[in-house]
């Protein structure tokens, strides 16, 4: 009998393979980083072939750690950085170009061009998304337009597109020797090419974006057996779950009821609220997206607030300024001062995402004085994450008509007690950290487990969730309001820093 369930967690900076037992406890884990490539300002790339190598390595390493055999796993799931765009040769498996990462802004001219006819919300009714550099559709078009011969090969069916989930699944199930070209509806909803109602590629959108249907993966459920892995370390194990990383975290936090929400603190911050079986169109700068679809059941939808730079700001302070040697040291440095000293850091390095969607905004540090020191800057770095989250929470409450009673959190930054307390203070509501913090990988494992009967139903999953720690708000209302007002003032200074979105 198979006692474990596995998950590939392919993120923006690293890839992990985690094996869980039935209670959600981590049995084995391996992780490896991959190169971040910045060819010029605003361009962010990954080597998809390197990511596949790292995936093979972490699977083999995690299985070896505990002497696990393929027969020990009931199934595996995949969760992945969304929107990051890979186009590869069907016959060789080689990418035709580097993967364009979700943060990449090189398609900003396409955004401006398409917005001239219908404005930034031109496709929102069909896709739930505004025109932005964020999504995959225009990234595909850039590769087709700029890599010689690729458009013709795509029209002939010789090159394939996928977000990272599709690229990994194709390789896991055989690659050029019959690999499956499939995605799930959560990843497909992030391309701006899928109709939110039909859950299928939309012919009108494909024509407008100039993307040949022949290169697109088949859209399937988030929880079903797609096929079996052919790697030695996973030979014959069913691949049975796919969820974009933020949707996976929603599932891992068992937010299965309308109105339940979670916030993931990673490279960026992503707040998702389950809105039930109908998409809610946002009027306040949020995205409407597919939350998950299990088997043949109706899809569940979500509102999402996407913040581009949170944990990445800590990395930036580490790598570009050298203020800290390790990311975890940011809290220690921030605790050397009692407050932010009036300093506010707006990390609009490649524009602002939710709720503003201003591609021509740029980063701002405001409120500097002669007394400002690196501790104040560290505080401002952490507080920027909490301020941005409050902006998204406010927009989400307006769109949904639901007041959040508590914020469920996960991701790498939730170990920072100073940040989590400030988040509770600036929101004026409790912030909860679950007992199992690896909710993204856990969500993919849950989806795979449901498909093969490892888990019986959603109640079975809900019974797994428990609280590790709760932070209660303590800040006085006057201080909270004053700090938030100063933050809003600093954000306004970042607007229109560039004369255009270029």
C-alpha positions, 0 to 999 in steps of 0.5 A, a space after each residue: 500500500 502507498 503511504 505517501 503523496 508527493 508534490 513538485 513545487 516549481 517556484 520563481 527562485 527554486 524547485 522543490 520536491 516534497 513527500 507528505 504522509 496522509 496527515 500532511 506532515 513532511 516526510 522528505 524534502 529536497 530543494 535547488 535554486 535556479 539562475 535568475 537572468 536579467 538581460 536588461 532592465 525589466 526583462 526577467 528570464 529563466 532557463 527552462 531546461 535548467 529548471 527541468 534538470 533541477 526538478 529531476 535532481 530534487 525528486 531523486 534526492 528526496 526519494 533517496 533521503 528516506 529510501 523511498 520507492 515509486 510504489 511508496 507514492 500514491 500519486 504526485 501533484 505539480 504546483 508552479 510559478 504561474 504566467 512564466 512562459 515556455 515555448 519548446 520544440 515538440 521533437 527535441 524538447 529544447 526551449 526555443 528561447 529562455 522562459 519569460 518570467 511573470 515579472 518580465 515587462 518587455 511586452 509593455 508596448 503590446 499592452 499599450 497597443 491593445 489598450 488603445 482599442 477598448 482600454 485596459 479592461 478590454 478582455 476582463 469580461 471574458 478572462 477576468 484579467 486587465 491588460 498587463 505585462 503579467 500574463 502569458 498571452 502577450 509573452 507567447 506573442 513576443 516569442 512568436 514575433 521575435 524568435 526567427 521561424 518560431 511562428 511558422 513552426 507553431 502554426 505547423 504544430 512543431 513547437 509547444 507552449 506551456 506555463 511551467 506546469 505543462 513543461 514539467 508534465 510533458 517531460 515527466 510523462 515522456 517528453 519527445 517520446 510521447 509526453 502529455 501536453 496538458 495544463 489545468 484550468 487554474 494555469 490556463 486562466 492566467 494566460 488571458 487566452 482562456 474563457 472563464 465561463 467555458 474553461 476553454 481556449 477562446 478563438 476570438 482571443 487567440 486571433 486577437 493575440 496572434 497565438 496559434 491554437 496548435 501550440 496550446 496544451 489541452 485544458 483539464 481539471 486540477 485533480 485527475 490522473 493525467 498519466 504516469 511518470 517515466 522517471 526512474 525515481 517515479 516510474 509508474 507513479 500517477 501524476 494526478 494534480 496540477 494547480 498554479 502556486 497561489 491556487 495550490 496554497 488556497 487548497 492547502 489552506 482548505 479555503 473551500 467555502 465562499 469567503 474564505 481567503 489566504 495570503 501567501 508571502 513569497 517573492 510577491 504576495 498573493 491574496 486569494 478569496 474563494 467566491 464559489 461557483 461563479 466568477 466575481 468581476 472586480 471593480 477595484 483592481 483585482 483579478 477574477 481567476 479559477 480557484 480549482 476544479 476537482 474532477 468533473 465537479 464545477 469549477 470554483 472561482 476566486 478573487 485575487 490581489 497580486 503584489 509583485 514585490 514583497 519577499 523579493 524586496 528583502 532579497 534585493 536589500 540583501 543582494 543589491 545593498 548588502 545590508 544583510 547576509 541572509 534574508 532571515 536577518 532582515 527581522 533582526 536588523 529591523 528590531 534594532 529600531 523601535 519604529 520606521 522613523 517615518 521611512 516608507 519603501 514602495 517597491 514598484 521596481 517594474 510597476 505596481 500590480 493590484 490594486 493599481 495596475 500602473 506599469 509606469 510606476 517605479 520604486 520610491 523610498 520616502 521620508 528620509 532624514 539625517 537620523 535614518 539608519 539601516 534599521 529604519 530601512 529594514 523596518 520599511 522593507 517589512 512594512 511595505 509587504 503589510 501595507 500592500 496587503 492591506 490595500 488588497 484586503 480593502 479592495 477585496 472586501 469592496 468587490 466581494 461584500 465580505 469582511 474578512 474576520 481573519 487572514 490565513 497566511 503561508 509562505 516563506 515570510 510567515 516565520 517573521 514574527 515582526 512582520 506578522 504582528 505588524 500585519 495584524 496591527 495594520 489590518 486590525 484583525 487577527 493573522 493566523 499561521 497554519 501548523 503546516 506552512 508548506 501549503 503550496 506543495 500541500 495543495 498540489 498533494 491534496 489535489 493529486 490525493 483526491 484524484 486517486 482516493 488517497 483522500 476521500 473528500 474535502 471534509 477529509 482535507 479540512 480535518 487536516 488544517 490546524 493553527 500554529 500561531 495567531 497574532 492579535 492586533 494591538 496598535 491604536 487606531 490613530 497610529 494605524 491611520 496615520 501610518 497608512 495615510 503616509 504609506 498612501 502618500 508614498 505610493 502616490 509619489 511612485 505613480 507615472 515615474 516613467 513618461 510612458 509604460 516603456 
